[in-house]
């Protein structure tokens, strides 16, 4: 139970900005500023499109793609 809560606290919601061969660039809001994170394309759970909302672990991987 604690592990699930810990992982949920680390998930961020962002928007896919660009897809490169090895990484996906995701933008997200943090304290009112737009930040960017490069996540692994090969380790991500789904293959998003540019402009799609995703839940991700910062600088690691995408966990879910919103439809």
N, CA, C and O atoms as a GROMACS GRO file, in nm:
protein
  268
    1UNK      N    1   0.083  -0.119   0.000
    1UNK     CA    2   0.000   0.000   0.000
    1UNK      C    3   0.087   0.125   0.000
    1UNK      O    4   0.061   0.217  -0.078
    2UNK      N    5   0.188   0.132   0.084
    2UNK     CA    6   0.275   0.249   0.088
    2UNK      C    7   0.352   0.266  -0.042
    2UNK      O    8   0.375   0.378  -0.087
    3UNK      N    9   0.391   0.155  -0.104
    3UNK     CA   10   0.463   0.162  -0.230
    3UNK      C   11   0.376   0.226  -0.338
    3UNK      O   12   0.425   0.309  -0.415
    4UNK      N   13   0.249   0.188  -0.345
    4UNK     CA   14   0.157   0.245  -0.443
    4UNK      C   15   0.139   0.394  -0.421
    4UNK      O   16   0.136   0.471  -0.518
    5UNK      N   17   0.128   0.436  -0.297
    5UNK     CA   18   0.114   0.579  -0.268
    5UNK      C   19   0.241   0.656  -0.305
    5UNK      O   20   0.234   0.768  -0.356
    6UNK      N   21   0.354   0.596  -0.279
    6UNK     CA   22   0.482   0.660  -0.312
    6UNK      C   23   0.496   0.679  -0.463
    6UNK      O   24   0.535   0.786  -0.509
    7UNK      N   25   0.463   0.576  -0.540
    7UNK     CA   26   0.472   0.584  -0.686
    7UNK      C   27   0.372   0.686  -0.739
    7UNK      O   28   0.405   0.764  -0.829
    8UNK      N   29   0.250   0.686  -0.687
    8UNK     CA   30   0.150   0.782  -0.731
    8UNK      C   31   0.194   0.925  -0.705
    8UNK      O   32   0.161   1.015  -0.782
    9UNK      N   33   0.267   0.948  -0.597
    9UNK     CA   34   0.315   1.082  -0.565
    9UNK      C   35   0.422   1.128  -0.664
    9UNK      O   36   0.441   1.249  -0.682
   10UNK      N   37   0.492   1.037  -0.727
   10UNK     CA   38   0.597   1.072  -0.822
   10UNK      C   39   0.547   1.094  -0.964
   10UNK      O   40   0.617   1.153  -1.046
   11UNK      N   41   0.426   1.046  -0.995
   11UNK     CA   42   0.372   1.060  -1.130
   11UNK      C   43   0.340   1.206  -1.160
   11UNK      O   44   0.282   1.277  -1.077
   12UNK      N   45   0.376   1.249  -1.278
   12UNK     CA   46   0.346   1.383  -1.325
   12UNK      C   47   0.257   1.374  -1.448
   12UNK      O   48   0.261   1.275  -1.521
   13UNK      N   49   0.177   1.478  -1.471
   13UNK     CA   50   0.094   1.487  -1.590
   13UNK      C   51   0.157   1.588  -1.683
   13UNK      O   52   0.187   1.700  -1.641
   14UNK      N   53   0.177   1.550  -1.807
   14UNK     CA   54   0.239   1.640  -1.903
   14UNK      C   55   0.185   1.620  -2.043
   14UNK      O   56   0.096   1.538  -2.066
   15UNK      N   57   0.242   1.696  -2.136
   15UNK     CA   58   0.203   1.690  -2.276
   15UNK      C   59   0.326   1.659  -2.360
   15UNK      O   60   0.432   1.720  -2.340
   16UNK      N   61   0.314   1.566  -2.453
   16UNK     CA   62   0.425   1.531  -2.540
   16UNK      C   63   0.450   1.645  -2.637
   16UNK      O   64   0.361   1.685  -2.712
   17UNK      N   65   0.571   1.698  -2.636
   17UNK     CA   66   0.609   1.807  -2.724
   17UNK      C   67   0.673   1.756  -2.854
   17UNK      O   68   0.640   1.803  -2.963
   18UNK      N   69   0.764   1.660  -2.840
   18UNK     CA   70   0.834   1.609  -2.957
   18UNK      C   71   0.880   1.466  -2.931
   18UNK      O   72   0.911   1.430  -2.818
   19UNK      N   73   0.882   1.386  -3.038
   19UNK     CA   74   0.927   1.248  -3.027
   19UNK      C   75   1.054   1.233  -3.111
   19UNK      O   76   1.053   1.252  -3.232
   20UNK      N   77   1.161   1.198  -3.044
   20UNK     CA   78   1.290   1.173  -3.108
   20UNK      C   79   1.312   1.022  -3.116
   20UNK      O   80   1.237   0.947  -3.055
   21UNK      N   81   1.414   0.976  -3.190
   21UNK     CA   82   1.435   0.831  -3.201
   21UNK      C   83   1.452   0.759  -3.066
   21UNK      O   84   1.402   0.648  -3.050
   22UNK      N   85   1.520   0.820  -2.971
   22UNK     CA   86   1.547   0.752  -2.843
   22UNK      C   87   1.474   0.810  -2.724
   22UNK      O   88   1.456   0.741  -2.623
   23UNK      N   89   1.431   0.936  -2.732
   23UNK     CA   90   1.366   1.002  -2.618
   23UNK      C   91   1.239   1.073  -2.662
   23UNK      O   92   1.219   1.104  -2.780
   24UNK      N   93   1.154   1.099  -2.564
   24UNK     CA   94   1.032   1.175  -2.585
   24UNK      C   95   1.042   1.298  -2.496
   24UNK      O   96   1.070   1.287  -2.376
   25UNK      N   97   1.019   1.416  -2.553
   25UNK     CA   98   1.023   1.540  -2.478
   25UNK      C   99   0.882   1.572  -2.428
   25UNK      O  100   0.789   1.586  -2.506
   26UNK      N  101   0.868   1.583  -2.295
   26UNK     CA  102   0.739   1.607  -2.231
   26UNK      C  103   0.745   1.741  -2.157
   26UNK      O  104   0.841   1.767  -2.085
   27UNK      N  105   0.643   1.825  -2.176
   27UNK     CA  106   0.635   1.950  -2.100
   27UNK      C  107   0.532   1.934  -1.989
   27UNK      O  108   0.434   1.861  -2.004
   28UNK      N  109   0.556   2.002  -1.877
   28UNK     CA  110   0.464   1.997  -1.763
   28UNK      C  111   0.476   2.127  -1.684
   28UNK      O  112   0.574   2.200  -1.699
   29UNK      N  113   0.378   2.155  -1.602
   29UNK     CA  114   0.376   2.275  -1.520
   29UNK      C  115   0.428   2.244  -1.380
   29UNK      O  116   0.390   2.144  -1.319
   30UNK      N  117   0.515   2.332  -1.330
   30UNK     CA  118   0.569   2.318  -1.194
   30UNK      C  119   0.581   2.457  -1.134
   30UNK      O  120   0.661   2.539  -1.181
   31UNK      N  121   0.502   2.484  -1.032
   31UNK     CA  122   0.500   2.615  -0.967
   31UNK      C  123   0.476   2.728  -1.068
   31UNK      O  124   0.540   2.833  -1.061
   32UNK      N  125   0.383   2.705  -1.161
   32UNK     CA  126   0.344   2.808  -1.257
   32UNK      C  127   0.439   2.826  -1.374
   32UNK      O  128   0.416   2.913  -1.458
   33UNK      N  129   0.544   2.746  -1.382
   33UNK     CA  130   0.638   2.755  -1.493
   33UNK      C  131   0.636   2.626  -1.574
   33UNK      O  132   0.613   2.518  -1.520
   34UNK      N  133   0.660   2.640  -1.703
   34UNK     CA  134   0.667   2.522  -1.789
   34UNK      C  135   0.806   2.462  -1.779
   34UNK      O  136   0.907   2.530  -1.797
   35UNK      N  137   0.810   2.334  -1.749
   35UNK     CA  138   0.935   2.259  -1.739
   35UNK      C  139   0.933   2.149  -1.846
   35UNK      O  140   0.828   2.116  -1.901
   36UNK      N  141   1.049   2.094  -1.874
   36UNK     CA  142   1.061   1.988  -1.973
   36UNK      C  143   1.136   1.870  -1.915
   36UNK      O  144   1.225   1.884  -1.832
   37UNK      N  145   1.097   1.752  -1.961
   37UNK     CA  146   1.160   1.628  -1.917
   37UNK      C  147   1.182   1.539  -2.039
   37UNK      O  148   1.092   1.523  -2.122
   38UNK      N  149   1.301   1.483  -2.050
   38UNK     CA  150   1.328   1.385  -2.154
   38UNK      C  151   1.313   1.246  -2.094
   38UNK      O  152   1.382   1.211  -1.998
   39UNK      N  153   1.223   1.167  -2.152
   39UNK     CA  154   1.198   1.033  -2.101
   39UNK      C  155   1.236   0.930  -2.207
   39UNK      O  156   1.235   0.959  -2.327
   40UNK      N  157   1.270   0.811  -2.161
   40UNK     CA  158   1.311   0.704  -2.251
   40UNK      C  159   1.194   0.656  -2.336
   40UNK      O  160   1.087   0.626  -2.285
   41UNK      N  161   1.216   0.651  -2.465
   41UNK     CA  162   1.112   0.600  -2.555
   41UNK      C  163   1.100   0.448  -2.544
   41UNK      O  164   0.989   0.394  -2.548
   42UNK      N  165   1.212   0.379  -2.532
   42UNK     CA  166   1.211   0.233  -2.528
   42UNK      C  167   1.154   0.177  -2.398
   42UNK      O  168   1.099   0.067  -2.398
   43UNK      N  169   1.167   0.250  -2.287
   43UNK     CA  170   1.117   0.200  -2.159
   43UNK      C  171   0.974   0.245  -2.129
   43UNK      O  172   0.915   0.200  -2.030
   44UNK      N  173   0.918   0.332  -2.212
   44UNK     CA  174   0.782   0.381  -2.189
   44UNK      C  175   0.678   0.273  -2.217
   44UNK      O  176   0.698   0.186  -2.301
   45UNK      N  177   0.567   0.281  -2.144
   45UNK     CA  178   0.462   0.180  -2.152
   45UNK      C  179   0.375   0.194  -2.276
   45UNK      O  180   0.301   0.101  -2.311
   46UNK      N  181   0.382   0.309  -2.343
   46UNK     CA  182   0.300   0.331  -2.461
   46UNK      C  183   0.375   0.422  -2.558
   46UNK      O  184   0.477   0.481  -2.523
   47UNK      N  185   0.324   0.432  -2.679
   47UNK     CA  186   0.386   0.516  -2.782
   47UNK      C  187   0.292   0.633  -2.811
   47UNK      O  188   0.201   0.621  -2.892
   48UNK      N  189   0.315   0.747  -2.746
   48UNK     CA  190   0.224   0.861  -2.762
   48UNK      C  191   0.250   0.937  -2.892
   48UNK      O  192   0.348   0.913  -2.962
   49UNK      N  193   0.158   1.029  -2.922
   49UNK     CA  194   0.174   1.121  -3.035
   49UNK      C  195   0.202   1.260  -2.978
   49UNK      O  196   0.170   1.287  -2.862
   50UNK      N  197   0.261   1.346  -3.057
   50UNK     CA  198   0.285   1.483  -3.014
   50UNK      C  199   0.151   1.549  -2.980
   50UNK      O  200   0.054   1.535  -3.054
   51UNK      N  201   0.147   1.620  -2.868
   51UNK     CA  202   0.025   1.685  -2.822
   51UNK      C  203  -0.060   1.602  -2.728
   51UNK      O  204  -0.157   1.652  -2.671
   52UNK      N  205  -0.026   1.476  -2.711
   52UNK     CA  206  -0.103   1.385  -2.625
   52UNK      C  207  -0.062   1.401  -2.479
   52UNK      O  208   0.056   1.420  -2.448
   53UNK      N  209  -0.161   1.394  -2.388
   53UNK     CA  210  -0.132   1.397  -2.245
   53UNK      C  211  -0.083   1.261  -2.199
   53UNK      O  212  -0.130   1.157  -2.244
   54UNK      N  213   0.015   1.264  -2.107
   54UNK     CA  214   0.073   1.140  -2.054
   54UNK      C  215   0.099   1.155  -1.905
   54UNK      O  216   0.120   1.266  -1.856
   55UNK      N  217   0.098   1.045  -1.834
   55UNK     CA  218   0.147   1.038  -1.697
   55UNK      C  219   0.287   0.980  -1.706
   55UNK      O  220   0.308   0.880  -1.774
   56UNK      N  221   0.383   1.042  -1.639
   56UNK     CA  222   0.521   0.999  -1.654
   56UNK      C  223   0.599   1.017  -1.525
   56UNK      O  224   0.558   1.089  -1.434
   57UNK      N  225   0.713   0.949  -1.520
   57UNK     CA  226   0.809   0.964  -1.412
   57UNK      C  227   0.920   1.052  -1.467
   57UNK      O  228   0.982   1.018  -1.568
   58UNK      N  229   0.946   1.162  -1.401
   58UNK     CA  230   1.039   1.264  -1.450
   58UNK      C  231   1.175   1.203  -1.490
   58UNK      O  232   1.236   1.128  -1.414
   59UNK      N  233   1.218   1.239  -1.610
   59UNK     CA  234   1.348   1.196  -1.665
   59UNK      C  235   1.364   1.045  -1.670
   59UNK      O  236   1.477   0.995  -1.672
   60UNK      N  237   1.252   0.970  -1.674
   60UNK     CA  238   1.262   0.824  -1.677
   60UNK      C  239   1.177   0.764  -1.789
   60UNK      O  240   1.230   0.726  -1.893
   61UNK      N  241   1.044   0.756  -1.768
   61UNK     CA  242   0.959   0.691  -1.868
   61UNK      C  243   0.814   0.736  -1.856
   61UNK      O  244   0.772   0.791  -1.753
   62UNK      N  245   0.738   0.712  -1.962
   62UNK     CA  246   0.594   0.736  -1.964
   62UNK      C  247   0.526   0.613  -1.906
   62UNK      O  248   0.560   0.500  -1.942
   63UNK      N  249   0.430   0.635  -1.817
   63UNK     CA  250   0.359   0.524  -1.753
   63UNK      C  251   0.226   0.497  -1.824
   63UNK      O  252   0.190   0.382  -1.847
   64UNK      N  253   0.152   0.604  -1.858
   64UNK     CA  254   0.025   0.587  -1.930
   64UNK      C  255   0.007   0.700  -2.031
   64UNK      O  256   0.056   0.811  -2.011
   65UNK      N  257  -0.063   0.668  -2.139
   65UNK     CA  258  -0.100   0.767  -2.240
   65UNK      C  259  -0.250   0.789  -2.232
   65UNK      O  260  -0.328   0.694  -2.232
   66UNK      N  261  -0.290   0.915  -2.226
   66UNK     CA  262  -0.433   0.948  -2.223
   66UNK      C  263  -0.486   0.945  -2.365
   66UNK      O  264  -0.414   0.975  -2.460
   67UNK      N  265  -0.613   0.909  -2.379
   67UNK     CA  266  -0.671   0.905  -2.514
   67UNK      C  267  -0.751   1.028  -2.546
   67UNK      O  268  -0.806   1.039  -2.655
   0.00000   0.00000   0.00000
